[in-house]
Amino acid sequence: MFLKTTIKAIGPDVGDLVENGVLILFAEGAPPELAEVSVLHKVDEIGAAPKPGDKIMIGKLAATITAIGPAAWKKVLDIGHVVINFNDAKSAERPGEICATSLAPRDIMANLVAGQIISIS
């Protein structure tokens, strides 16, 4: 298990980003302007950095990591922050992002509820 975290709140603007395949996770206590566009979470378990081929689960919804930026996992470890792009990209455009296989925005949003587990394994 690389990450197991529990959703605590969903910012009011998360749906707008998810429509474009982008999901932002931020640990509880994020500044208000970031909380508006983020899924706030509390880390339950964290370990070594994942790699392409590992799985991201939002509840029962699964995606496969296709690329990971060189700074992405450090940001998760330091401040509980990561940007996940469900875009099938084979390389990360930004150093702090994780890319994964595409998912339907409605499926992502249906699984973003307080208490839901997000995991990377």
C-alpha positions as CSV (number, residue, x, y, z in Angstrom):
1,M,0.0,0.0,0.0
2,F,1.5,3.3,-1.1
3,L,-1.4,5.5,0.2
4,K,-4.7,4.9,2.0
5,T,-6.6,8.1,2.8
6,T,-10.1,9.0,3.9
7,I,-12.1,11.7,2.2
8,K,-13.2,14.4,4.7
9,A,-14.8,17.0,2.4
10,I,-15.2,17.9,-1.2
11,G,-14.7,21.5,-2.3
12,P,-17.5,23.2,-4.2
13,D,-15.4,23.6,-7.4
14,V,-14.1,20.0,-7.5
15,G,-16.7,19.0,-10.1
16,D,-15.5,21.6,-12.6
17,L,-12.0,20.2,-12.5
18,V,-13.2,16.6,-12.6
19,E,-15.1,17.4,-15.8
20,N,-11.6,17.9,-17.3
21,G,-10.2,14.8,-15.8
22,V,-8.3,16.5,-13.0
23,L,-8.6,15.6,-9.3
24,I,-6.8,17.5,-6.6
25,L,-6.2,16.0,-3.2
26,F,-5.1,18.1,-0.3
27,A,-4.8,17.2,3.4
28,E,-7.2,18.7,5.9
29,G,-6.3,22.2,6.8
30,A,-5.6,23.4,3.3
31,P,-5.9,27.2,2.7
32,P,-9.5,28.1,1.8
33,E,-8.7,29.0,-1.8
34,L,-7.2,25.6,-2.3
35,A,-9.9,23.8,-0.4
36,E,-12.5,25.1,-2.8
37,V,-11.0,23.0,-5.7
38,S,-9.7,20.1,-3.6
39,V,-10.8,16.8,-2.1
40,L,-9.8,17.2,1.5
41,H,-8.5,14.0,3.1
42,K,-6.8,12.5,6.1
43,V,-4.0,10.0,5.5
44,D,-4.4,6.6,7.1
45,E,-1.3,4.9,5.7
46,I,1.5,6.2,3.5
47,G,4.6,4.4,2.1
48,A,7.1,4.5,-0.8
49,A,6.3,6.2,-4.1
50,P,4.1,4.3,-6.5
51,K,5.1,3.7,-10.2
52,P,3.3,3.3,-13.5
53,G,1.2,0.2,-13.4
54,D,0.1,0.7,-9.8
55,K,-3.6,1.2,-9.1
56,I,-5.6,4.2,-7.8
57,M,-8.9,3.3,-6.2
58,I,-11.6,5.8,-5.3
59,G,-14.0,3.5,-3.5
60,K,-14.5,0.6,-6.0
61,L,-13.6,2.8,-9.0
62,A,-10.1,1.8,-10.3
63,A,-7.6,3.5,-12.6
64,T,-4.0,2.6,-13.4
65,I,-1.1,5.0,-13.0
66,T,0.4,5.8,-16.4
67,A,3.1,8.4,-15.3
68,I,4.3,10.1,-12.1
69,G,6.1,13.4,-11.9
70,P,9.4,13.5,-10.1
71,A,8.1,15.8,-7.3
72,A,4.6,14.3,-6.9
73,W,5.2,11.9,-4.1
74,K,7.3,14.3,-2.1
75,K,4.3,16.7,-2.1
76,V,2.1,13.8,-0.9
77,L,4.5,13.1,1.9
78,D,5.1,16.7,2.9
79,I,1.6,18.3,2.7
80,G,-0.8,15.6,1.5
81,H,-1.2,17.3,-1.9
82,V,-1.3,15.7,-5.3
83,V,-2.9,16.4,-8.7
84,I,-4.2,13.3,-10.5
85,N,-4.9,13.7,-14.2
86,F,-7.1,10.9,-15.6
87,N,-5.7,11.5,-19.1
88,D,-3.8,8.3,-20.1
89,A,-0.6,10.3,-20.5
90,K,2.6,8.3,-20.7
91,S,4.7,11.2,-19.2
92,A,3.7,13.8,-16.6
93,E,3.7,17.4,-18.0
94,R,4.2,18.9,-14.5
95,P,6.6,17.6,-11.8
96,G,3.9,17.3,-9.1
97,E,1.3,15.3,-11.0
98,I,0.3,11.7,-11.2
99,C,-1.3,10.6,-14.6
100,A,-3.7,7.7,-14.8
101,T,-6.0,6.0,-17.2
102,S,-9.1,7.9,-18.1
103,L,-12.3,7.6,-16.1
104,A,-15.7,9.1,-16.7
105,P,-16.2,12.3,-14.7
106,R,-19.6,11.2,-13.5
107,D,-18.1,8.0,-12.1
108,I,-15.4,9.9,-10.3
109,M,-17.9,12.3,-8.8
110,A,-20.2,9.5,-7.8
111,N,-17.4,8.1,-5.6
112,L,-16.2,11.3,-4.1
113,V,-18.2,11.3,-0.8
114,A,-17.1,12.0,2.8
115,G,-15.9,8.8,4.4
116,Q,-14.9,7.1,1.1
117,I,-11.4,5.6,0.9
118,I,-8.9,6.6,-1.8
119,S,-5.9,4.2,-2.1
120,I,-2.9,3.7,-4.3
121,S,-1.5,0.2,-4.2
